[in-house]
Structure formats: structure tokens, C-alpha cells
């Protein structure tokens, strides 16, 4: 097949962090290498695979066997995005990274098809071949839809299909769909109409199941799979899946791939992903419309008029008719309610304003810059920093907060434990590790650098994601102490991470493990924080190492305050004045209550071990 001499293709893949890197090289990339995907694409177009990642990851990428297979088909280049990677703001980083990648092609951008991929997509064979059929029809933008499956359930099957010699996972769309449907993620299951078991008011797509072999989706939020930009002087005013099609394809020459035989991917997500969004029972149409009105643009509301069919048998016209009748009946009521709300602008979208503010604040936090740049009641959305400075002046900045701050008890408990752990050792013999770059961790990071002069601080994401030289250096040293921050979202990694930490310590060295509960939108007895901790750490009871101390830190005030803030934000998200009034009405007596409660707590020598668990502090002495 002769290559197209006018147009080129850039495959943009943004990947960082240990988990995403693992998933990409072990599952996603092998599926891209299957027949009808990259091997078919390079026959028709000059193709460049552009990795958007951290500079420290390159050595690992270059040595991976799957990367060597990829290089047999196309050029592989790297674009570093270290300065764009921030905490808990994935879509903003992704959007800015894609934007940087497109702009670096210069005027050639107008002759380039950009294919936007993410690390947790598993692609059926023949999918890029199906995409090319749309490209050859001259569309400027091509969109697609997908759904989420449970990573822990589907991974064994995917790995069993991998050819160990070629590193390829060759699965046809119908076979992949058959395997995916029994393992649909709860987030996907909650988005099915015609069922009254569970629902998700944060849904951006809706599904209908005709039978075990046929389902269909209506998507407000489509994946902008492929774009050939129509102009150079574009502006980014919201995240990529909100704005790229509207901004880069003003002619509206856009297609939606509507059949899984042409293009099919699944998105793998951990079992616990976004479960806090789910509720039991059927959808309330008015409530669903209210949530959708909070973010949908004109394009989103246009997208949802098209159905995308997923099928593992041949579709008949009668199948499609039945599906459309079900969707139309449901959507008519939803559209009627949604029409009473104005559309959101795709440029300067309200979510983007907040995301960019958070992006700059978090980036400063990572860099250790002392700024009054973030506020835990961040939805106040002031345009200047005076209210933020006033907030921190009055409440303090975590982890050093005033006694009337709702996190005072758990913050002071952790601070005291860290001070005690390092008070009698050489600071150069103390290692600080984080299982992720959580914003809460970075606050401790900054405090430990300034207050305790602890400079040896590292993230497992960086060490495991490619910075092997640094990892080997740490393993060759011997430390007396390790302050290790882990989270409830990383329980599956905790045992292996602790084994690695032990290798870095001297005999009788100690680990202060601080396990944080990040699911603070519901009480810990609901999300199972204590139970999961016990299940994952029970092996330590029979370990040769010594458990010196285990201290669960309970703080009911924290969960009540956070739930109150969440409720106020939910009901008054569109009215800042009313929202601030409620903060004042509830906040003033709340501050007095918190102050008295914390004073009483500080007088008690022993605290009740019940309620909402914020942290668990575990001290472990290495004996082997």
C-alpha cells in the first residue's frame, strides 16, 4: 500500500506514573501492535508515535521489549511534560500536553492527523484500520465512545492473549466485547437506562442493553479520537474532550464512529474507581438534567443524539429500531428538562477556570514555593489572594493549623509522630517516601523540608516509573529512619513497597508508615478503610520485623465538616453569594464547636477508637 504523501499521522500518547506505565506497556501498547492497528496505519501514512512523559522515564521506555517492537513500525519520539504534571488534575495535564505536541509541528499541523490516545485504552485489532476509512473520507474530526471495565477482572484474560514473542495482544472486537460485558465497571453499569438498581448523576454517557450480545451508548462526552486541525491560531479554553473538536474543526466536518466492528476500545479502571459517585435506585430525570446542565456545552448536547452500537453478533435493522425507541423515550424527558438550562461555553468553561487555578496552585506546591495559593474552601473562587491569605492567617496552613481548624487533631497527631521519629537521628539518615504525589502529601513535604530539614524525599511513582539510577542509589545506602506516606487507594501496592523500603534501612532501622484515608466524602466504616488496612497488613503479625506501635487517628469533626462543605457546594454551586452566606452561618458556630472539642481532646490522655478514621500510623522496626 502506498503512503499518503500529503498528510502525516502523529499518535499522541501521554503516560506517567507507575500504574499507567505498567498498563500501557503490558496491555495497551501490545493491543496497538495487533493487525489492523499500527501495522495497517504505517502502510498508508508516515507515522510518528510521540510519547508525552517525564524525562526520567525515557531510559525505562527505551529498554522495554514492547517499545522495541513498536520501533519496527514507526518513528518514536519523546516530548517532556514534567512541568505540566500536577497533583490530581489529570485532564488539565493531558490537555496542555496534547496542545504542546500539536503546536510543535508548526504549520505542518494543518497536514497532520493527530490521534489522541491514553494509557489505559485496550484496542481491538482492526480498530485503526476502521479509523482510516473515516480519515480517507476527508473528515477533520473523528470521535468515538467507549466504556469502562474492571481492571482486576479483565487483566488476566488480556495477558493470557499476549504473544510472548511478538508482545502483541490480538483480540477481535467481538471477542473483546464478549469478555468485557461480564466485567463492566460499576460506573458503566450505573449508566444503563431501563434498570433501577444503581445510578450515577455524574454520568457523561448513557447505555442500553438489548441482550447479552448487543448494547448501545449515547454520549455527551465523546473521545476526540482523531483531528486534522483546520486552523493554526486556535485557543484552549477547556479540557481536550470539551474543546478540541469545537476549536480545531470550526467547519463541523466531524464524524462519529458508531459501530464496534469498525472501532472498539475498552477503558480499564480499578474496581474502586469513582465508586463514591454511585447511589442505589433509579435515575430521577430532573436531577440528572440538573447535573448535566452544570457542564454540558452545545456540542455535548448535540453528541448525545447519535447512538454507538456495540455487538458481538450481526446487527439487524430491527435491533437498531428497538434500541432507538428505548433511547428516544428516555432522552425525550431528559432533553425537555435540560433545555430549561443554558448551555455552557466551551471556551472559558467554568470547569476549566477552576482547573487552571488548581493547576497553578498545585504546581507551586510541588515546587515548594511558599504561596497563599490554595484554600480548602476553594469554591469561593475569588479573583485575588486577599481572602485566601486571610483564611490561612486565621486557620493556618496544613499540617500546622490552628486549634479551631477541623483537621487540627489528625494534623497535630501526624506532626508529633514525625517529630518523634526523627528527633534523635542524623537528618541525612532519614528517608521520606510517598506512594503518589498527593496534594496533602506535598504539604507535609514542604513542612518537613522547612521545619525539620528533611531533604531526602522521593515519590514511588518516579522511582518505579523509570528513575532507576536514583532507585539503585537509595538501595545502596542504609538509612536509620523512613517516613513513608501511603494511601487507601494504594493498598494493593503497600506490601511490595514496604519490602523495597526494608532494603534501604539498617538493621533495627524504623519505618513510620502513615496510611491516609483519601475517601473522605463518606465515613470510613462505609468505604471499608479499616477493613482494607487490616486485610492488607495482617501479614505483619507474623513478620520477623517488630511492630512497635499502631495508632489509628479518628476525627469525626473532619468528615462532618467535609460533608457539610460538599452539601453546600452541591446545592449552591451556581450562586457564590448564597454559598458564602451558608459558609458564614454554619461556619461561625462550627468554629466554636471545633475549638471546644479540640481543647477537650487535648486534655484526654486516651481517645476513643471509633468514628471516622483519617490516618493509621504504624511504626515498624526492621529485624531482617
Long-range contacts (C-beta under 8 A, 24 or more apart in sequence): 1-43, 1-44, 3-43, 3-44, 3-45, 3-46, 4-44, 4-45, 4-46, 6-111, 7-45, 7-111, 7-112, 7-113, 7-228, 8-45, 8-46, 8-47, 8-48, 8-108, 8-111, 8-112, 8-113, 9-41, 9-45, 9-46, 9-47, 9-48, 9-112, 9-113, 9-114, 9-115, 10-47, 10-48, 10-50, 10-101, 10-102, 10-105, 10-112, 10-113, 10-114, 10-115, 11-38, 11-47, 11-48, 11-49, 11-50, 11-74, 11-115, 11-117, 12-50, 12-52, 12-97, 12-98, 12-101, 12-102, 12-114, 12-115, 12-116, 12-117, 13-49, 13-50, 13-51, 13-52, 13-117, 13-118, 13-119, 14-52, 14-53, 14-81, 14-93, 14-94, 14-97, 14-98, 14-118, 14-119, 15-51, 15-52, 15-53, 15-57, 15-118, 15-119, 16-53, 16-54, 16-57, 16-81, 16-85, 16-461, 16-465, 17-436, 17-461, 17-465, 18-460, 18-461, 18-464, 18-465, 18-493, 20-119, 20-120, 21-57, 21-60, 21-119, 21-465, 21-466, 23-119, 23-120, 23-151, 23-268, 24-119, 24-120, 25-61, 25-64, 25-66, 25-67, 26-66, 26-159, 26-162, 27-122, 27-155, 27-158, 27-159, 27-169, 27-268, 28-117, 28-119, 28-120, 28-121, 28-122, 28-123, 29-66, 29-67, 29-70, 29-167, 30-66, 30-162, 30-167, 30-168, 30-169, 31-121, 31-122, 31-123, 31-124, 31-125, 31-158, 31-169, 31-171, 32-70, 32-117, 32-123, 32-128, 33-66, 33-69, 33-70, 33-73, 33-166, 33-167, 33-168, 33-169, 34-123, 34-124, 34-125, 34-126, 34-168, 34-169, 34-170, 34-171, 35-125, 35-126, 35-170, 36-125, 36-126, 36-127, 36-128, 36-129, 36-130, 37-123, 37-125, 37-126, 37-127, 37-128, 37-129, 38-70, 38-73, 38-74, 38-128, 39-73, 40-126, 40-128, 40-129, 40-132, 41-128, 41-129, 41-132, 42-73, 42-74, 44-132, 45-113, 47-73, 47-74, 47-75, 48-74, 48-75, 48-76, 48-77, 49-74, 49-75, 49-76, 49-77, 50-76, 50-77, 50-78, 50-79, 50-101, 51-76, 51-77, 51-78, 51-79, 52-79, 52-81, 52-97, 52-98, 52-100, 52-101, 53-78, 53-79, 53-80, 53-81, 54-80, 54-81, 54-82, 54-85, 54-462, 54-465, 54-466, 55-80, 55-82, 56-462, 56-465, 56-466, 56-467, 57-465, 57-466, 58-466, 59-466, 59-468, 59-469, 60-465, 60-466, 60-468, 61-466, 65-167, 66-167, 69-166, 69-167, 69-168, 79-104, 83-363, 86-358, 86-359, 86-362, 86-363, 86-366, 87-362, 87-365, 87-366, 87-437, 87-438, 87-439, 87-442, 88-358, 88-362, 88-438, 88-439, 89-355, 89-358, 89-359, 89-362, 91-239, 91-240, 91-241, 91-355, 92-239, 92-355, 92-356, 92-358, 92-359, 93-359, 94-118, 94-239, 94-240, 95-236, 95-239, 95-240, 95-243, 96-236, 96-359, 98-240, 98-244, 99-236, 99-240, 102-229, 107-232, 109-229, 109-232, 110-228, 110-229, 110-230, 110-231, 110-232, 111-228, 112-228, 112-229, 113-226, 113-227, 113-228, 114-226, 114-227, 114-228, 114-229, 115-225, 115-226, 116-223, 116-224, 116-225, 116-226, 116-227, 116-240, 116-244, 118-267, 120-151, 120-267, 120-268, 120-269, 121-146, 121-265, 121-266, 121-267, 122-154, 122-158, 122-169, 122-176, 122-265, 122-266, 122-267, 122-268, 123-264, 123-265, 124-171, 124-172, 124-173, 124-175, 124-176, 124-177, 124-260, 124-263, 124-264, 124-265, 125-170, 125-171, 125-172, 125-173, 126-172, 126-173, 127-173, 127-262, 127-263, 127-264, 127-265, 128-263, 130-257, 130-261, 130-262, 130-263, 131-225, 131-226, 131-257, 131-262, 131-263, 133-262, 134-226, 134-255, 134-257, 135-226, 135-228, 137-255, 138-253, 139-228, 139-253, 139-254, 139-255, 140-227, 140-228, 140-229, 140-230, 140-248, 140-249, 140-251, 140-253, 140-254, 141-224, 141-226, 141-227, 141-228, 141-244, 141-245, 141-248, 141-249, 141-253, 141-254, 141-255, 142-225, 142-226, 142-227, 142-254, 142-255, 142-256, 142-257, 143-222, 143-223, 143-224, 143-225, 143-245, 143-254, 143-255, 143-256, 143-257, 143-303, 144-222, 144-223, 144-225, 144-256, 144-257, 144-263, 144-265, 144-308, 145-205, 145-217, 145-219, 145-222, 145-223, 145-256, 145-308, 146-223, 146-264, 146-265, 146-266, 146-267, 147-180, 147-184, 147-185, 147-188, 147-205, 147-207, 147-217, 147-266, 147-267, 147-310, 148-184, 148-185, 148-187, 148-188, 148-266, 148-267, 148-268, 148-269, 148-273, 149-180, 149-183, 149-184, 149-185, 149-188, 149-266, 149-267, 149-268, 149-269, 150-183, 150-184, 150-185, 150-268, 150-269, 150-270, 150-271, 151-268, 151-269, 151-270, 151-271, 152-270, 152-271, 153-183, 153-271, 154-179, 154-180, 154-183, 154-266, 154-268, 155-268, 173-260, 173-261, 173-263, 173-264, 174-260, 174-261, 174-311, 174-312, 174-313, 175-312, 176-264, 176-266, 177-260, 177-264, 177-310, 177-311, 177-312, 178-213, 178-312, 180-266, 181-212, 181-215, 185-269, 185-271, 185-273, 186-271, 186-275, 186-278, 187-269, 187-273, 187-274, 187-275, 187-277, 187-278, 190-277, 190-278, 193-283, 193-326, 193-327, 193-330, 194-326, 194-330, 195-282, 196-281, 196-282, 197-280, 197-281, 198-278, 198-279, 198-280, 198-281, 199-278, 199-279, 199-280, 199-281, 199-282, 199-283, 199-288, 200-277, 200-278, 200-279, 201-277, 201-279, 201-283, 201-287, 201-288, 201-291, 202-274, 202-277, 202-291, 203-288, 204-300, 206-304, 206-327, 206-330, 206-331, 208-323, 208-326, 208-327, 208-330, 210-319, 210-322, 210-323, 213-311, 213-312, 213-313, 214-309, 214-310, 214-311, 214-312, 214-313, 214-315, 214-319, 214-323, 215-310, 215-311, 216-307, 216-308, 216-309, 216-310, 216-323, 216-327, 217-307, 217-308, 217-310, 218-304, 218-305, 218-306, 218-307, 218-308, 218-327, 218-331, 219-303, 219-304, 219-306, 219-308, 220-292, 220-296, 220-300, 220-301, 220-303, 220-304, 221-300, 221-303, 222-256, 222-303, 225-257, 225-263, 235-347, 237-345, 237-346, 237-347, 237-348, 237-349, 237-352, 238-297, 238-346, 238-347, 238-348, 238-349, 238-351, 238-352, 239-349, 239-351, 239-352, 239-355, 242-297, 242-300, 242-346, 242-349, 242-351, 242-352, 243-346, 243-347, 243-349, 243-352, 245-299, 246-297, 246-299, 246-346, 247-346, 247-347, 256-303, 256-306, 256-308, 257-308, 258-306, 258-307, 258-308, 258-309, 259-308, 259-309, 259-311, 259-315, 260-308, 260-309, 260-310, 260-311, 261-311, 264-310, 272-489, 276-519, 276-521, 276-522, 276-527, 285-333, 285-334, 285-337, 286-337, 288-334, 289-334, 289-337, 289-338, 289-340, 289-341, 290-337, 290-341, 292-334, 292-338, 293-338, 293-341, 293-342, 294-344, 294-573, 294-574, 295-344, 295-349, 295-350, 295-351, 296-338, 296-343, 296-344, 297-343, 297-344, 297-345, 297-346, 297-349, 298-343, 298-346, 299-346, 301-338, 301-343, 304-331, 353-381, 354-378, 354-379, 354-381, 357-381, 362-439, 362-442, 365-439, 365-442, 365-443, 365-446, 366-437, 366-442, 368-445, 368-446, 368-449, 370-446, 372-397, 374-439, 377-565, 377-583, 379-569, 379-573, 379-579, 380-576, 380-579, 380-580, 380-583, 381-576, 397-443, 398-440, 398-443, 399-443, 399-444, 399-447, 400-447, 400-451, 403-595, 403-598, 403-599, 403-602, 404-591, 404-592, 404-594, 404-595, 404-598, 405-594, 406-555, 406-557, 406-558, 406-561, 406-562, 406-590, 406-594, 407-555, 407-558, 407-614, 408-594, 408-598, 409-553, 409-555, 409-557, 409-558, 409-598, 409-601, 410-553, 410-555, 410-558, 410-614, 410-615, 413-551, 413-553, 413-615, 413-617, 414-444, 414-514, 414-553, 414-615, 414-617, 415-447, 417-512, 417-514, 417-551, 417-617, 418-444, 418-448, 418-452, 418-483, 418-512, 419-452, 421-481, 421-483, 421-510, 421-512, 421-619, 422-452, 422-454, 422-481, 422-483, 425-480, 425-481, 426-480, 427-452, 427-453, 427-454, 427-455, 428-456, 429-479, 429-480, 429-481, 430-454, 430-456, 430-479, 430-480, 430-481, 430-482, 430-483, 431-456, 431-458, 431-474, 431-479, 431-481, 431-482, 431-483, 431-501, 431-504, 432-456, 432-457, 432-458, 432-482, 432-483, 432-484, 432-485, 433-457, 433-458, 433-459, 433-460, 433-482, 433-483, 433-484, 433-485, 433-497, 433-501, 434-458, 434-459, 434-460, 434-485, 435-459, 435-460, 435-461, 435-484, 435-485, 435-486, 435-487, 435-490, 435-493, 435-494, 435-497, 436-460, 436-461, 436-487, 436-489, 436-490, 437-461, 438-485, 438-487, 438-516, 438-518, 440-516, 440-518, 441-485, 441-516, 444-485, 448-483, 454-483, 460-493, 460-497, 474-504, 475-500, 475-503, 475-504, 477-504, 478-504, 478-505, 478-506, 478-509, 479-504, 479-505, 479-506, 479-509, 480-505, 480-506, 480-509, 480-510, 481-505, 481-509, 481-510, 481-511, 481-512, 482-509, 482-510, 482-511, 482-512, 483-512, 483-514, 484-511, 484-512, 484-513, 484-514, 485-514, 485-516, 486-513, 486-514, 486-515, 486-516, 487-515, 487-516, 487-517, 487-518, 488-515, 488-516, 488-517, 488-518, 488-519, 488-527, 488-529, 488-532, 488-533, 489-518, 491-532, 491-533, 491-535, 491-536, 492-536, 494-536, 494-537, 495-536, 495-539, 498-620, 502-545, 502-622, 502-624, 505-622, 506-622, 507-622, 507-623, 508-621, 508-622, 508-623, 509-621, 509-622, 510-548, 510-619, 510-620, 510-621, 510-622, 511-618, 511-619, 511-620, 511-622, 512-617, 512-618, 512-619, 513-616, 513-617, 513-618, 513-619, 513-620, 514-615, 514-616, 514-617, 515-615, 515-616, 515-617, 515-618, 516-614, 516-615, 517-612, 517-613, 517-614, 517-615, 520-558, 520-559, 520-562, 520-612, 520-614, 521-562, 521-563, 521-566, 522-559, 522-563, 523-559, 523-611, 523-612, 524-559, 524-612, 524-613, 524-614, 525-612, 529-613, 530-613, 530-616, 533-616, 537-618, 540-620, 544-623, 544-624, 545-620, 545-621, 545-622, 545-623, 545-624, 546-620, 546-621, 546-623, 547-618, 547-619, 547-620, 548-619, 548-620, 548-621, 549-617, 549-618, 549-619, 550-616, 550-617, 550-618, 550-619, 551-616, 551-617, 551-618, 552-609, 552-613, 552-615, 552-616, 552-617, 553-613, 553-614, 553-615, 553-616, 553-617, 554-607, 554-608, 554-609, 554-610, 554-611, 554-612, 554-613, 554-614, 555-611, 555-612, 555-614, 556-611, 556-612, 557-594, 557-597, 557-598, 558-612, 558-614, 559-611, 559-612, 561-590, 561-594, 564-590
